[in-house]
Amino acid sequence: MPTDKLYYSDSYVTNFTARIVSSVALPSGQSAVILDRTAFYPESGGQPADTGLIDGFRVLDVQEKNGEILHILDTCPKEEKVTGTVDWARRFDHMQQHSGEHVLTGAFGKVLNASNIGFHLGQTSSQIDLDIEVLTAEQAAEVERAANTIVFKNTPIHIHFIDSSGLNKFPLRKQPTKHYDNLRLIEVPDFDCCPCGGTHVASTGEIGLIKIRSWERKKSGIRIDFVCGLRALADYQEKNETVKDLSGKLSVPPAELSSAYDKQAARLDTLNKELTAAQKELTQHLAHKLYSQSQVSGDWHIITYTQTNISPAALNDLARELITHPAAVALLAGSNADNTKAHLVFGANPTLTDVNMNAALKVALPHINGKGGGSPQAAQGGGSNIAGIRQALAVARDFLLESK
């Protein structure tokens, strides 16, 4: 006997009694029971499974395998006759989202002649894949209005059980992909009708607000991210709090947030340019000072320098500035802000052909437990031993002088 699927005819059934037909040991080590009747919806058609309790034991998942509905539990009941309780908050949330998907898909079909080619009901939002290549903000707003108009009408949602011969009596938005002896249709009269095995609200008003949050190109179509009902309320509350917070921080009313942001962004861009120019000037000044204090060995000017709280990029900028000076050989080291990583940046003036900065780096890296590489003219690397920085520079300098 197949399991009597109570959710098929009434999505509002959350408490029921049943008999355990059999128990199944799963490869995962968990156990599952098969009941003679159930209100627990198994994962299917893009909709997640119900959860809840069977005789007080947690229902972790519900799956349909080879026509049997497996209730996966943390502990199996010992009694043959059991009582099941579906988590109503989760069930109703899924009912709102799935029914909202039908209405939203119907609106896309009415407004843009777009077809639904995929659906996923997620934990925080849901997605519809459409067979269109472009969606504009104006089109999305028009579709939203059409969908929410149906919500506000509180149109009854009908469930029909038919055989294949009765299909031509209904204006299906898509035909079944294979033959079925019995088919379940979900109909929003004069708006949407399609085969579906999911749980749904009794009328469109229970869906609550339908809100398209975003969309993106996905393969050959458009993926719509949307929320309905209580999820839409939570989404609005979160965004309203964000708007209030930003409005207070920028001292402007919500309607002026966009222009206030543009002004702040322009000001920040100007400040960044000024900061970049100042940093370049400071780097040039420091390079000149270091070069004037460099160790002269024959025709080389060797600069060894260490700085804390400096990024590899800033250290590179200093090295590039230093090696513009005649015969400069720069051996630079630094550490990041929290003193967890050491950087080495070595460089030589391009006119120097008798140096090998990569070889110098190789002898220095073990002292910082580092890795890196480069060319005879420029090399760099990083490591975790901050305490070995000075020794690394000393070893590199000695190596260059000995190989001179």
C-alpha positions as CSV (number, residue, x, y, z in Angstrom):
1,M,0.0,0.0,0.0
2,P,1.4,3.4,-1.0
3,T,1.6,6.0,1.8
4,D,-1.5,8.2,2.0
5,K,-0.1,11.7,1.3
6,L,-2.2,14.0,3.5
7,Y,-0.4,17.1,2.4
8,Y,-1.6,16.5,-1.2
9,S,-5.2,17.3,-0.4
10,D,-4.7,19.6,2.6
11,S,-1.6,21.6,3.2
12,Y,-2.9,22.8,6.6
13,V,-2.8,19.3,8.2
14,T,0.0,19.4,10.7
15,N,-1.1,16.9,13.3
16,F,-1.9,13.3,12.5
17,T,-1.8,9.7,13.6
18,A,-0.3,6.9,11.6
19,R,1.1,3.4,11.7
20,I,4.8,2.5,11.1
21,V,4.9,0.2,8.1
22,S,8.6,-0.5,8.2
23,S,11.9,0.9,9.4
24,V,15.0,1.4,7.2
25,A,18.7,1.6,8.2
26,L,20.4,4.2,6.0
27,P,24.0,4.2,4.8
28,S,24.6,7.3,6.8
29,G,23.9,5.4,10.0
30,Q,20.6,7.2,10.6
31,S,17.2,5.4,10.7
32,A,14.1,6.1,8.8
33,V,10.5,5.0,9.1
34,I,7.8,4.5,6.5
35,L,4.3,5.4,7.6
36,D,0.9,4.3,6.2
37,R,-0.1,8.0,6.1
38,T,1.8,11.2,6.5
39,A,1.5,15.0,6.5
40,F,5.3,15.4,6.1
41,Y,6.2,16.8,2.7
42,P,9.3,15.1,1.2
43,E,11.9,17.2,-0.6
44,S,10.7,17.5,-4.2
45,G,10.3,19.9,-7.1
46,G,12.6,22.6,-5.7
47,Q,10.8,22.6,-2.3
48,P,12.7,21.5,0.9
49,A,11.2,18.8,3.2
50,D,9.1,19.4,6.2
51,T,10.6,18.9,9.7
52,G,8.8,18.2,13.0
53,L,8.2,15.4,15.5
54,I,7.0,11.8,15.4
55,D,6.1,10.6,18.9
56,G,8.4,13.4,20.2
57,F,11.4,12.3,18.2
58,R,12.8,14.9,15.7
59,V,12.2,14.4,12.0
60,L,15.4,15.6,10.4
61,D,14.5,15.1,6.8
62,V,11.9,13.5,4.6
63,Q,12.8,11.9,1.2
64,E,10.8,10.0,-1.3
65,K,12.7,7.0,-2.7
66,N,11.2,4.5,-5.2
67,G,7.7,5.6,-4.2
68,E,8.3,5.3,-0.5
69,I,8.4,8.3,1.9
70,L,11.3,8.0,4.3
71,H,11.0,10.0,7.6
72,I,14.6,10.3,8.8
73,L,14.7,10.6,12.6
74,D,17.3,11.1,15.3
75,T,15.7,8.2,17.2
76,C,13.1,5.7,16.0
77,P,9.8,5.3,17.9
78,K,9.2,2.0,19.6
79,E,5.5,2.0,19.2
80,E,3.8,0.9,16.0
81,K,1.1,3.6,16.2
82,V,2.6,7.1,16.3
83,T,1.6,10.7,16.3
84,G,3.2,13.2,13.9
85,T,3.5,17.0,14.2
86,V,4.7,19.1,11.3
87,D,6.7,22.3,12.1
88,W,3.9,24.7,11.1
89,A,6.2,27.8,10.9
90,R,8.4,26.1,8.4
91,R,5.5,24.6,6.5
92,F,3.6,27.9,6.2
93,D,6.8,29.7,5.1
94,H,7.2,27.1,2.3
95,M,3.5,27.4,1.4
96,Q,3.9,31.2,1.0
97,Q,7.1,31.0,-1.1
98,H,5.8,28.2,-3.3
99,S,2.4,29.7,-4.0
100,G,4.2,33.1,-4.5
101,E,6.4,31.4,-7.1
102,H,3.3,30.3,-9.0
103,V,1.8,33.8,-9.0
104,L,5.2,35.5,-9.8
105,T,5.8,33.0,-12.7
106,G,2.2,33.7,-13.9
107,A,3.0,37.4,-13.9
108,F,6.2,37.0,-15.9
109,G,4.2,35.0,-18.4
110,K,1.4,37.6,-18.6
111,V,3.7,40.6,-18.8
112,L,6.8,39.4,-20.7
113,N,5.7,36.0,-22.2
114,A,8.5,34.4,-20.1
115,S,8.5,30.8,-19.1
116,N,9.8,29.3,-15.9
117,I,12.6,26.8,-16.5
118,G,13.7,26.2,-12.9
119,F,12.7,26.8,-9.3
120,H,14.6,26.6,-6.0
121,L,13.1,27.4,-2.6
122,G,16.0,28.5,-0.4
123,Q,16.3,29.1,3.3
124,T,16.3,32.9,3.1
125,S,15.1,33.6,-0.5
126,S,14.0,31.7,-3.5
127,Q,14.9,31.7,-7.2
128,I,13.1,31.3,-10.5
129,D,15.0,30.7,-13.8
130,L,13.3,32.3,-16.8
131,D,13.9,31.7,-20.5
132,I,14.5,35.4,-21.3
133,E,17.9,37.1,-22.0
134,V,17.2,40.6,-20.6
135,L,15.2,42.1,-17.7
136,T,15.0,45.8,-17.0
137,A,14.1,47.5,-13.7
138,E,10.9,48.8,-15.3
139,Q,9.9,45.3,-16.5
140,A,10.6,43.8,-13.0
141,A,8.5,46.5,-11.4
142,E,5.6,45.9,-13.8
143,V,5.7,42.1,-13.1
144,E,5.8,42.8,-9.3
145,R,2.7,45.0,-9.7
146,A,0.9,42.3,-11.6
147,A,1.8,39.6,-9.1
148,N,0.8,41.6,-6.1
149,T,-2.5,42.7,-7.7
150,I,-3.4,39.0,-7.6
151,V,-2.3,38.7,-4.0
152,F,-4.5,41.7,-3.0
153,K,-7.5,40.1,-4.8
154,N,-7.2,37.2,-2.4
155,T,-8.1,34.8,-5.2
156,P,-8.8,31.2,-4.1
157,I,-6.1,28.7,-5.1
158,H,-7.6,25.4,-6.4
159,I,-6.2,21.9,-6.3
160,H,-7.4,19.5,-9.0
161,F,-6.7,15.7,-9.3
162,I,-7.1,14.6,-12.9
163,D,-5.9,11.9,-15.3
164,S,-4.2,12.7,-18.5
165,S,-7.4,12.8,-20.4
166,G,-8.5,15.9,-18.4
167,L,-5.5,18.0,-19.2
168,N,-7.2,19.8,-22.1
169,K,-9.8,21.3,-19.7
170,F,-7.2,23.5,-18.1
171,P,-5.1,26.3,-19.5
172,L,-1.7,24.9,-18.4
173,R,1.3,27.2,-18.7
174,K,3.5,24.1,-19.2
175,Q,2.7,20.5,-20.2
176,P,3.9,17.6,-18.1
177,T,7.2,16.2,-19.2
178,K,6.0,12.6,-19.1
179,H,2.7,10.6,-18.9
180,Y,1.0,10.4,-15.5
181,D,-2.1,8.3,-14.7
182,N,-3.0,10.8,-12.0
183,L,-2.0,14.4,-12.0
184,R,-2.2,17.2,-9.4
185,L,-2.8,20.7,-10.7
186,I,-2.5,24.0,-8.8
187,E,-4.7,26.7,-10.3
188,V,-4.9,30.4,-9.7
189,P,-8.1,31.0,-11.7
190,D,-7.6,33.2,-14.8
191,F,-3.9,33.6,-14.0
192,D,-1.8,30.5,-13.6
193,C,-2.3,26.7,-13.8
194,C,0.4,24.0,-13.8
195,P,1.1,20.5,-12.4
196,C,2.7,20.7,-9.0
197,G,3.1,18.4,-5.9
198,G,4.1,21.1,-3.4
199,T,2.2,22.6,-0.5
200,H,0.2,25.8,-1.1
201,V,-1.9,28.3,0.7
202,A,-5.7,28.3,0.2
203,S,-5.9,31.8,-1.3
204,T,-3.4,34.3,-2.7
205,G,-3.9,36.8,0.1
206,E,-2.1,34.4,2.4
207,I,1.1,34.7,0.2
208,G,1.6,38.3,1.5
209,L,3.8,40.7,-0.4
210,I,5.8,39.3,-3.3
211,K,9.1,41.2,-3.7
212,I,11.8,40.7,-6.4
213,R,15.1,41.3,-4.7
214,S,17.5,41.0,-7.6
215,W,18.2,39.2,-10.9
216,E,21.2,38.0,-12.8
217,R,22.2,36.3,-16.1
218,K,22.4,32.6,-15.7
219,K,23.5,30.5,-18.7
220,S,20.9,31.3,-21.4
221,G,18.3,32.9,-19.1
222,I,17.7,35.2,-16.2
223,R,17.6,34.0,-12.5
224,I,15.2,35.9,-10.3
225,D,15.7,36.1,-6.5
226,F,12.5,36.8,-4.6
227,V,10.8,36.6,-1.2
228,C,7.2,36.4,-0.1
229,G,5.1,36.9,3.0
230,L,6.9,36.9,6.3
231,R,10.2,36.7,4.4
232,A,9.3,39.9,2.5
233,L,8.4,41.6,5.8
234,A,11.7,40.6,7.3
235,D,13.5,41.8,4.2
236,Y,11.7,45.2,4.4
237,Q,12.4,45.6,8.1
238,E,16.1,44.9,7.6
239,K,16.4,47.3,4.7
240,N,14.3,50.0,6.5
241,E,16.6,49.8,9.5
242,T,19.6,50.2,7.2
243,V,18.1,53.2,5.5
244,K,17.3,54.8,8.9
245,D,20.8,54.2,10.1
246,L,22.4,55.7,7.0
247,S,20.0,58.6,6.9
248,G,21.0,59.4,10.5
249,K,24.7,59.1,9.8
250,L,24.6,61.3,6.7
251,S,22.0,63.7,8.3
252,V,19.7,63.6,5.3
253,P,16.2,62.3,4.8
254,P,15.9,58.8,3.1
255,A,14.9,60.4,-0.3
256,E,18.3,62.2,-0.4
257,L,20.5,59.2,0.5
258,S,21.6,58.5,-3.1
259,S,22.7,62.1,-3.8
260,A,24.4,62.2,-0.3
261,Y,26.3,59.0,-1.1
262,D,27.4,60.5,-4.5
263,K,28.8,63.6,-2.7
264,Q,30.6,61.5,-0.1
265,A,32.0,59.2,-2.8
266,A,33.3,62.2,-4.8
267,R,34.9,63.7,-1.7
268,L,36.5,60.3,-0.9
269,D,37.9,60.1,-4.4
270,T,39.4,63.5,-4.1
271,L,40.9,62.6,-0.7
272,N,42.3,59.4,-2.1
273,K,44.0,61.2,-4.9
274,E,45.5,63.7,-2.5
275,L,46.6,60.9,-0.2
276,T,48.2,59.0,-3.1
277,A,50.1,62.1,-4.1
278,A,51.2,62.7,-0.6
279,Q,52.3,59.1,-0.2
280,K,54.3,59.3,-3.4
281,E,56.0,62.5,-2.2
282,L,56.9,60.9,1.1
283,T,58.2,57.8,-0.6
284,Q,60.4,59.9,-2.9
285,H,61.7,61.9,0.2
286,L,62.4,58.7,2.1
287,A,64.2,57.1,-0.9
288,H,66.4,60.2,-1.4
289,K,67.3,60.1,2.4
290,L,68.1,56.4,2.4
291,Y,70.2,56.7,-0.8
292,S,72.2,59.5,0.7
293,Q,72.9,57.3,3.7
294,S,73.7,54.1,1.7
295,Q,76.7,51.9,2.1
296,V,79.0,52.4,-0.9
297,S,80.9,49.4,-2.1
298,G,82.8,50.0,-5.3
299,D,80.2,51.3,-7.8
300,W,77.3,50.0,-5.7
301,H,75.1,52.0,-3.3
302,I,73.6,49.3,-0.9
303,I,70.5,50.3,1.0
304,T,69.2,48.0,3.8
305,Y,66.0,49.2,5.4
306,T,63.3,47.7,7.7
307,Q,59.9,49.2,8.5
308,T,57.1,47.8,10.6
309,N,53.4,48.1,9.7
310,I,53.9,48.4,6.0
311,S,52.2,46.5,3.2
312,P,54.1,44.6,0.5
313,A,52.7,47.1,-2.1
314,A,54.1,50.1,-0.2
315,L,57.5,48.3,0.2
316,N,57.5,47.7,-3.6
317,D,56.8,51.4,-4.2
318,L,59.8,52.4,-2.1
319,A,62.1,49.8,-3.8
320,R,61.0,51.1,-7.3
321,E,61.8,54.6,-6.2
322,L,65.2,53.7,-4.8
323,I,66.4,51.8,-7.8
324,T,65.9,54.9,-10.0
325,H,69.0,56.3,-8.3
326,P,72.4,55.5,-9.9
327,A,73.9,52.1,-9.0
328,A,71.3,51.6,-6.2
329,V,70.9,48.1,-4.6
330,A,67.9,48.0,-2.4
331,L,67.4,45.3,0.3
332,L,64.1,46.1,2.0
333,A,62.1,44.3,4.7
334,G,58.8,45.0,6.5
335,S,56.1,43.4,8.6
336,N,52.3,43.7,8.5
337,A,50.2,45.6,11.0
338,D,49.7,42.7,13.4
339,N,53.3,41.4,13.1
340,T,52.4,38.0,11.8
341,K,54.1,38.1,8.4
342,A,57.5,39.4,7.1
343,H,58.0,40.8,3.6
344,L,61.3,41.0,1.7
345,V,61.6,43.2,-1.5
346,F,65.0,43.3,-3.2
347,G,65.8,45.4,-6.3
348,A,68.8,46.8,-8.3
349,N,69.2,49.7,-10.7
350,P,68.7,48.3,-14.3
351,T,72.2,49.4,-15.3
352,L,73.8,47.0,-12.8
353,T,74.4,43.7,-14.6
354,D,76.7,42.1,-12.0
355,V,74.0,41.5,-9.3
356,N,71.6,38.7,-8.7
357,M,68.7,39.8,-6.4
358,N,66.9,36.4,-6.9
359,A,70.0,34.5,-5.6
360,A,70.3,37.0,-2.7
361,L,66.6,36.4,-1.8
362,K,67.0,32.6,-1.8
363,V,69.7,32.8,0.9
364,A,67.6,35.3,2.9
365,L,64.2,33.5,2.8
366,P,65.1,30.6,5.2
367,H,65.6,33.2,8.0
368,I,62.0,34.3,7.8
369,N,60.6,30.8,7.0
370,G,59.5,32.2,3.7
371,K,58.9,31.6,0.0
372,G,59.4,33.8,-3.0
373,G,61.4,34.5,-6.2
374,G,62.1,36.9,-9.0
375,S,64.8,37.9,-11.4
376,P,68.5,39.1,-11.2
377,Q,67.1,42.7,-11.1
378,A,64.1,42.3,-8.7
379,A,62.8,39.6,-6.3
380,Q,60.4,39.4,-3.4
381,G,59.0,37.0,-0.9
382,G,57.2,36.6,2.4
383,G,57.4,34.4,5.5
384,S,56.2,34.0,9.1
385,N,59.3,34.6,11.2
386,I,59.3,38.3,12.0
387,A,62.3,37.9,14.3
388,G,64.5,36.8,11.4
389,I,64.1,39.9,9.3
390,R,67.3,41.7,10.3
391,Q,69.4,38.5,9.9
392,A,67.8,37.9,6.5
393,L,68.9,41.3,5.3
394,A,72.4,40.9,6.7
395,V,72.8,37.5,5.0
396,A,71.5,38.9,1.7
397,R,73.9,41.9,1.9
398,D,76.9,39.7,2.7
399,F,76.0,37.3,-0.1
400,L,76.0,40.2,-2.6
401,L,79.3,41.7,-1.4
402,E,81.0,38.3,-1.5
403,S,79.8,37.6,-5.0
404,K,80.8,41.0,-6.3
